[in-house]
Amino acid sequence: MTDSSLVRTLARELALPPDGVGRALSLFDAGNTLPFVARYRKEATGGMDEVQLRDLQDRARYLRGLEERREAVLASIQEQGHLTSELEKAIRQATTRQEVEDLYLPYRPKRKTRGKMAEDRGLAPLAELLWNGDVGDGALRREARGYVSAQGEDSVADAEEALHGARDIVAERIADDAGLRKWIRNLLRKEGMVRSRAKRGKRDEPSKFQDYYDFSEPVGRVASHRILAIRRGESEGFLSWTVQGPEEEILAALDRSYVAPRQAREQMRQAVQDAWKRLLAPSLSGEIQAELVEAAEEEAIRIFGENLEELLLAPPAGREPVLGLDPGLRTGVKAAAVTASGGVAATGTLFLHQPDAFANGVRALVRDHHPRFVAVGNGTASRETEEAVRAALEELPRDAHPDVVLVSEAGASVYSASETAREELPELDVSLRGAVSIARRLQDPLAELVKIDPKAIGVGQYQHDVNQTRLKERLDQVVEICVNRVGVELGTASPSLLSHVSGIGPTLARRIVELREERGGFRTRNELLDVPRLGKKAFQQAAGFLRIRNGDHPLDRTAVHPERYPVVEAMARDLGLSLADLVENHDAVARIRLERYETEELGRPTLEDIVEELRRPGRDPREGFEPPAFRDDVRTPEDLEEGMRLEGVVTNVVAFGAFVDVGVHQDGLVHISQLAQHFVKDPADIVRVGQRVKVTVLSVDLDRGRIGLSMKEAGKG
């Protein structure tokens, strides 16, 4: 596939302008990152957003891989001397890797199959006689006698063994027919059934896979989460599963296609049935299973990515002092007073079973460090801790009361034991680092969560069962997009956060921090060029996403890229202002005539972005922070009653619904059928992670640990 044909194909499939597709591919091939291209090369791409560019990258990677495989297949067949113009045309016109592999199948070097062994015993001519249909069963049997041989391991004992070998050869020829495989594969997609059964000895054994002990559903309707559940059941030894097709219809079609009137019909029918049952059915069933699993994995990865994006872009409480509490009953509540800049001012351990000492400890930390918020991790004993904190604060003056907020502590324990935590908080015990993380993630969820492996955050569905390479690739991409969308404060960002900035990576991030500490900070973006091994390309990719709040250059605190500083300087001159006087001067910005600065390279989209940055420099795109409001009288699942109306926070969105935290240590499930009054195809169309919602309690099953919720009557919060 030539570059031009690749561009045409991508433009057609993704409904994108060909010119933009071609320029975007050129930018990616030149080493530009997705965030950089999306933000600073809008004129080149025609304004494609991050999602369009990501889809373009993914599809281009697939098509280029397909082209590489196509050329390898053609070379292999050519080397064997079997490449015809018709076959080459068919392979070059194939639009999927599966089609290429089907066409290659008859020529692929084979292991020692039954058909290959029959050929080695000299039975190919007999198979050809059966295939051509010139003789009947009796004549073919007589011909078979001539192949009886007693020579070593290639011996043929009798005519029946010769016929058996001929049928093996014919069966493989049928099974290698690319057109037939395509027809059956499509039939299985349309009319096939996914069937799962309990493995022998497991039918009477209770498990979470009981719903699939005797399960069947059409291939076209089976939900992705069911496929992943079945596959997990298979891996844990409870289930077996397959895809079954309309066998009678397939065998009848095979009979019409391959059994001729003048042929050895009995022998040919046996070969046809063998081709289906021994070769085609297992192979194509496995292919459809693989398709279903791949599609289910992609769906799970998509959901995980969307959930992670919402979590990373959750509203920050901002640069405020916070008291972080990591609840615990036996080992105590770990406390950490964190400054507005994220530094650790004090730590300690408070015990709920010592109520007076607990209250005195909380009040002392509040009096000494003046936190704006108390962040309580939402794990075990969180509501007891929250209640004890609120009681302790009652004895303080009203104006000294910090807001008490429940914060997701998912992944905090993973962070506490990580190399990153040891580098950041070497003087703290592992048990206290979690409290620091909880406080910091209230201040800035993005800056703190990037330190944790996304898989440990728990906003996915079957994340440990999907392709881990593909999952990591997508989640890393999500983190990169989120970090660059928000921007990073160069003077305070951790190495973990800096490593996700466009063009940087872990090694350069550490070098940036080392130079920052050596110099006591950065005054301009241009000082990044002093970082060892940070060249002009990395600077180009990164500079626009890095902010210097109180630096020497007025534009360094904005998202305006340094390459566009000259045009902003021209704007300021034309208005008779200095750069410093133009930034955040709404009246002056309103007088800028964009058409005066348009060029072939610098178009209206980038100019509009520049003007928006001048109006609101370094604006955080995240929503304003508002803590959730849980009911004081609902603290455990036992407190829930059917029909109760509650406010909650969405913690996870999955293919079959959404999980909601209503403040009882255990999330409830809003099934997809309960998300709205109307039919919902994708829960992500209705809810997102971190969203505040109002729910009605439908059911509480304390024995099975399940809470059923509905948003139908309550609607969205």
N, C-alpha and C positions, 0 to 999 in steps of 0.2 A: 504494500500500500504506500503510494507516494505521499509526500507531505500534503499536497493539494487534495488528494482523495481523502486523506485522514480528516482534514479540515472540513470538507464537504459532508462527510459522514457524521462527524460530531455536531456540526451546525444543524443538520437535518434531524438527528435523533434527539438533541437537547433543545431544539427550537431557539437557537441562538444565531446572531448575525455572523456570517462566515468571516468577515474582516476581523471582528472582535475575537473570534475563536483562534484565528491564526496568530494574532498579536499576543493573545494570552499564552498560547503554547510557546511562542518564542520567548516570552518573558520568563516562564517557568523553566524552559530549557537553559536559559542564561543564568539560572541560579537564584532567581527572585522568589521570595516566600509568598504564600497565599495572602497573609495579612497586608503585606506591602503592596502587592498588586491590587488588592481590593480597595485599599485606602488611597494610594498615591498614583495609580495608573488607570484611573477611570476613563480618561480619553481614549487610551489604547484599547481597552476591553469593551467599550460601549457601556460602561457603568455596571458591569456584572457584579453581583454581590457575593459574599463569602460562600453561600450555599451553591450558587451556580458555578463558581470557580472550583469548588471542591468536587462537584459532580463532573465537571470537565476534566479535572485531573484524573479522577478515578476511571472514567470511561476511556480517556486517552491511554492510560496505562494498560487497560484491558485490550484495547485494539492493537496497541503496539506489541503486546505479548502474543496476541493472535497472529499477527503478521510474522513474528519470529518463528512461531510454531509452524505456520503455513510453509515458510521457506525451508525449514528443516525436513518437513514431510515430503515436499517436492524433491529435495535433494536425495532423500533416502530412496524414493521410488525410482528416480532417474538412475541412481547407482545400481539398482536391481535390474534395470533395463525394461521396466514395465510402464514407464510414463508415456501415455498417449495424449494427443492434443485435447481430446474430450475430457479425460481425467484431469488434466492440468486446468482446463477451464472450470470444471466443477469445483476443484479445490480452491481456485482463486476467487470464485463467486460465493464460497461458503461464508456465512456471516457470523457463525459461532464456532467456538473451539470444538464443540460436540460434533458439528457437521464435518469439520476437518478430520477428526478422529474416526468417524464412521467411514469416511472415504479411504482412510489409511488402513483400516482394520484388515482387509485382505492381504496387505503387503507388509504389515508389521511383523518383524521377526517374532516367531511364536515359540513358546515353551513346547515341551513334548506332549502335544495333545493327542487324543485318540485318532483324529483324522490324519495328523502328521505321521503317527506310527503306522497307520494303514498305508499311507503313501510310501513309506520306507519299505513296506513289505510288497510293494509292486502292485497295489490294488487300484491305483489311479485310473487305468484304462477301464476297469470294471465300473468304477464310479461314474466315469464319463458316459458309459453306455446307459447306466441308470438315469443319469441327468438328461441326456438327449432325448429319451423317450422313444427310441426306435424299436425296442423289443418289449415283449410282455414278460410276465413273471416267470413263466415256464422257460422261455428262451434264456432269460437272464440267469436262472438257476443253472441251466446247462452250461452257460458260459463260465459261471463261477467255478465249476469243477476243474477248469483248466488252470486255476490259480492255486490249487492245492499243492503245497510244497512242504518238504520236511527238512529244509536247510536252516539249521541253527535257530538263532533267536528271531529271525524273520520268517519263520515257518508259518504256514497256514494249514490247520489240521484238516479242514473239510470245507465243503461248499458253503455251509451255513456261516462259518467263520469268515469266509471271503465276502459273503453278502453283508455280514455285519460291518466289516471294515469299509466296504463301499458306502454303506449308509452313513457311517461316521464322517466320511469325506464330504458327502452331499449335505449332511446336516450342518457342517461347519460352513459350507459355501452359502447355504441359506441364511445362517446366522450372521454372516459377514456382509449381507446385502444392505448397503447404506440406506436405500429408499425404504426397505422394509422396516429397518430399525427406527427410522424417523416416523413412519406411520404408526407403529405400535407404541412408540414413546408418546406421541401426541394423543393416542387413544387412551393410554394410561392416565395422562394428565386430565383428560376430559371425563373418563368413566371409571378410572381406577378407584380402589378403596384402600384406605390405610387400615390395617387390622393389627391389633396388638393382643397378646394372650399372656396369661401368667405362665411362667416357666414351671416345669414339672416340680411338684413339691411345694410350690409357693402359693397356690390358689387359696388355701385356707389360712395363710399367714397374713395377719393385719400389717398394712404398711401405707405410706402416703401415696402409693401407686395403685390402690385398690380400684380406683375409677377406670383403670386401664387394663384390668385383668381380663376383660372380655369387651373390647372396644372396637368400633369400626366407624369410619366417617369418610365421605368422598374426598379424594385428593384435592379437588378444587375448593373445598370448604373448610378443611381442617385448619385450625388456628395455629399460629406459630408457637405459642406457649405450650400447646398440647404436644407438638412434635418434640420440643425440648424436654418436656416432662417424660415422654415415652422413651426418649433416648437415654435420659438419666436412669430411668427404671431398668433399661437394658444394661447399662454399665454397672449398675449395682446388683445385677443378677436376679431381678424380679420379673422382667418382661422379655418377650421376643416380639418382633414386629416385622411386617412386610407390606408391600404394595401389591394387591391382586387386581388383575384385569379381567375383562369379559372373555374367558377362555374359549367358550364355544364360538363366539364371533371371530376370534383371532384364528382358531384352527380351521374354521370354514373358509376364511379368506386365504389362508395358506394353502388349503386344498385346491381352491379355485386357481391360485397362482402357479402352483408347482406340480400338480398331478394332472398329466395330460391323458387323453383318451387312449392313445396307442402305447402308453408307457407301462412299465412294470408297476401297476398301481398299488399293489399290496406293499411292495418294498418301498415305494416312494412315500406312501402314507406313513409308514413306520419312520422313515427318515425325517419327514415333516414334523411328526409328533415329538421325535427326539430333539429336533432343532428347537422346538418351542419349550419343552419341559426341562431339558437339560442345559440348554445354552441361552436362549432368548429370555425366557421368563426370569431366571435368577439374575441375569445380567441387567436387563432393563428395569426390573423391580429395584435392583440396587442403585441404578442410575437415578430413578425417580426419588428413591429414599434420600440419596445424596443431594438432589435438587431441593427437596423439602427441608432438609437439615440446613443447607446453605442459605436458603431464603429465611428460615426461622432464625438462624444466627445473625443474618444481616438485620432483620427486624429487631432482634434483641440488642444488637450493637447500636442501631439507630436510636432506640428508646433510651439506652444507657447514655448515649451522647447528648440527647436532648435534655435528659434529667440532670446530667452533670453541668451542662451549660446554664440551666436555670439556677442550680445550686451555687455555681461559681459567681453568677451575676446577681446573687441575692443582695438586697439593700444593706450597705454597711452602716453601723452605728457611728462610724467616723472616728476622728482623732480625739477620743475621750478616755479618761482613766476608767478602768473596769476592774472589778473584783471577780475573778473567776473561781468557781467552785465545782470540783469534780466529786459528786456524791458517792458515799460508801457507808455501809452499816458497820461491818466488823472492823474494817481498817480505817474508818473515819473519813470525813469530808476533807479533801485536799483543797487548800486555799492559796490563791496567788493574786496579789495586788499588782496590776499592770498599769504602767504610765500611759499617757496619751500617745506616746511614740512607740509603745510596745515593749518598753523595758520592764524588767521585773524589779519591783520595789520591795516586796516582802512576800514570804511564803509561810505556810503553817498547816497544821492538821487540827480539825475540830471534830468533836464526837457528838453525835445526835443523842446518845444515851446519857450525856452529861448536859442537860438542857441549859443550866445556868452558865456553865463554862462556855458552851457553844454561843449563847447570846452575847456574853461579854466579849468573846473573841471576835464575833462579827462586828459589834459596835466599835471595838478598838480599831479594827482594820478600816472601817468607814471613816472614823474620826481622823485617823492618821493619814489616810491616802485620798479621801474625798472622791470616791468613784462616782461617775455619772450613772453607771449601771452595775448591777450584780448579775453575772452570767452563770446560770446553774445548768450543768450538763443534764441531759434528759434521760439518763440511764437509771439503773436501780437506785431507789431511794430519792429520786429527784423531787417528787412532790412533797415528801416529808422534809427534805432540805429546804425547798422553797417556802413551805409553811413556817419552818423554824426561823428562817431569815426574816420573813415578813413580821413575825412576832417580835423578833429582836429589834427591828427597826422602829417599831411603834414607840419605843422609849426615847427615840432621838427626836430632836426638833423637826417639824414637818419639812422645812426647807433644806434639811440635811439628808432627806430620804432619797437614795438612788432608786431607779426603776429596777425591778427584779424581772429577769427575762430567762425563760427556758431556751437553751441552745442545744442543737443537735451535737452530740459528742461522737458521732460515727467517725471512726478512724483515729480518734485522739490517742487511744492506746498504741496504735501502730506508729503514730508519730513519736510518742514518748520513748519508744525503744529504738528509734531510727538513728542512723548516722547523722542526719540533719539535726535532730534534737540534741544529740551529744555535742555537736559543733556549736550550736546556738546557746545551749544551756548546760555547759559542762559541770557547773558547780551544783546543779540541782539533781536530786534523786529522781529516778524514772517516774515514781508515783506522783511527783509534784509537777512534772512537765505537762501532764494532761490538763491540769488546771490553767496553766499558762496558755496552752493551745485553745482552750474553751474561751478564755477571755479575749484572746487575739482574734478568734474567728467571729466574735461579735463585732469587734472593731472593723475588721475587713475580711469577710469570708474568702474572697479570692486570694489575698496575699497569704493566708494561712493554709487553705486547702491545697494549694499547689505543692505544698511540702509532703503531701500524702499520696501514696499510690491510689489513683482513682478507684481501683477495684475494691479498696478497703473502705470506701465511703458508703457503700451499700445503697446506691440508687439505681441498681440494674436489675435485670431479670435473667437468671441462669448465666450470670457473667462468667462463672468458672467452667461452663460447659461449651462455650463458643470458641471459635478460632482466636487464640490468644494474641497472635501476631497482628491479626486484623483489628482486634479490639484495642490493643495498645496503640496502633496507628491512628485509629479514629479518636480515641480519648486524648492522645497527645495533641492531635489537631484541634480538638475542642478547647483544650487548655490554652493552646497558643492563640487561637482566635479570641478567646475571652480576655486574656491578659493584654493583648494588643488593642482590643476594642476599648478597654478601660484606660490603658496607659499606665506607666510605672514611674514612681517618684525616684529619680536616680540617687538622691541623697540618702534615702532610708531603705530602699528595697533590699530584701534578702537575696542571697545567691540563687535560692530556689525560684524566686519570682523572676529575677533577671534572666535566668536560663531559658525562660519561655518567651522572651522578647525576640521578635523577628531578627534573624541573623546572628544571634548571640550564642546560645548553648551553654552547657555547664562549665566548660573550661574558661571561656571568655568571661562568664559571669563571676567566677572566682577572681580572675585577674582584675576585673573592674572594681570589686569590693576591696581588694588589696591596695590598689592605687588610691581609691577613695579614702581608706584609712590612713595611708601614708601621707596624703595631702590635706587631710581634714575635710574632704568633700570636693565637689566639682563646682566651678563657677560658670562654665559654659559647656554646651554640647560638644564643641570642637575639641575639648580636652579628652574626649573618648579616643581620639586618634593617638593619644599618648599611651594607651593601654597596649602592652606587648601583644603582638600578633593580631590586633584588631585593625584590619586594613580598611581601605576605602569602600569595598563592597559591603562588608559587615556594617560599617558606619552608615552607608546609604540605607540598608535594610532596617537598621535599629533606631536611628536618630529621632525620627518623627514620633516614636512611641515612648520616648524617654522624656520626662519632665524635670526641670530644675526650678523649684518653686521660687527661690529668692536669688536667682543668678544674675549675672551681669547683662545678659541679653534679654530684652523684654519678650521675645518670641520663644525663648527656650522653655517657658512654662505652658506653651500651647502645643497643639497637635500639628501646627504648621511645620512642614518639612524644611530643613535648612536650605534645600535646593530652591525653595520658593521665597526665601527671605528677600532677594532683590526685588521681586514684584511687590511685596508688602512695603518695602522701603520706598518704592516708587509711589505707591498709594499715599503713604504718609507725606511725601514731598508735595504731591499734587494738592493735598489738603492743607499744606502749610503747617504740618505738625511733626513732632518727633515720633519715633516708634513708640516710646513709652506713653506718650499722650494719646496715641491712636488705640492702643490695646484697651479694651473694655469701655471705650468711649462710644456709646450707642448712637449719639447724634452724628458724630463724625463718620462712623461706619455706614450709617444710612445714606450718606452722601456719596459713597463710592460708586462710580459708574463702571460696572464690570466689563462692559464691551470695550473699554479703552485698553484693557489688559489681555484681551483674548488673543491667542496666537494659535498656529496649527498644533503646537505641542501642548499648550496650556489652554484648556477649554473651560466652558461654563461650570461643569461639575466640580472641578478642583477649585475654581475661584469662589464658588458658593460655599465650599467647605472652609476656605480660608476666611471668608467674611464671618461665617458662623463662629469660628474660633476667635476671631477678634472681638466678637460680641461677648462670648462666654468662654474665656480662655481655660483650657484644661478641664472642661466640664465633664463630670462623671456621668456616664450614661445610665448608671443604675438608679433604680427608684429610691425614694426616700424611705428611711427606716421607720417601721412601726411594729412594736412588739406584739405577739399574739396574746389574746385574752382568753385564758382557760377559766372554766367555772371553779370557784373556790370549793364547792361542795362535791366535786367529782375528782377523785385522786387515784382510784384503783378501779379495775374492771368490775369489781363487786358493787361499786357505786352507780354503775350504769343501769338504766331501765329502758325497756322498749318504749319508743315514742319520744324519748328525751331529745330536746333540741340543743345542739352544742356548736361552738366555734372550734375549728381545728386548723391545722396546717398540713398541706400535702407534703408527704415525705418521699414518696416514690410513685412514679407512673409506670404501669406495665400494660401489656397488651390486653389484659382482661379487666382493667380498671385502675383504681388509684388507692394507695394506702394513705391514711390520714391520722395524724397525731392529735388526739383530743385530750391529752394530758393525763393518761392513766398508765404510762410505761409501756403500753402495747398499742401498736397501730391498728386501726380498724380498716376494713376493706369496703370501698364503694365499688361494687361490681359495675362493669361497663353498662349494664342494663339499668343501673340506678344513678347514672351521672346526669341525666337530663330527661325531660319529658319526651323528647324526640329520639329517633334512632341515632346511635353514636357508632361510627365506624372506627375511629381512632380516639382513645381517651385524651391524647395530647391536644386534640381540637377543643377540649373543654377545660382541662386543668393543666397546671404546670407545677413542678416541684417548688416549694416555698410559698405557694399561693394560700391565702387565708380563705377558708370556705365555711359555710354553715351546713351542718349535717343533722340528720335524724337517725337515732339508733333504731335499727331494724331487729337485731338479734344479738344476744350475748351467750356464747357457749364457753363457760368457764372450764369445762373438762378438756375441750379441744383447743382452748386458747384462741377463740375466734370471735371477732366483733364485726357484725354486719352493719353498714351505714348506708344512708341514701342522701343524695343531693336533690332529688326530684322536687320535693316540696319546698326545701329551704333555698334552693338556688345557690348561686355563687356569692361568696362573701366579698 
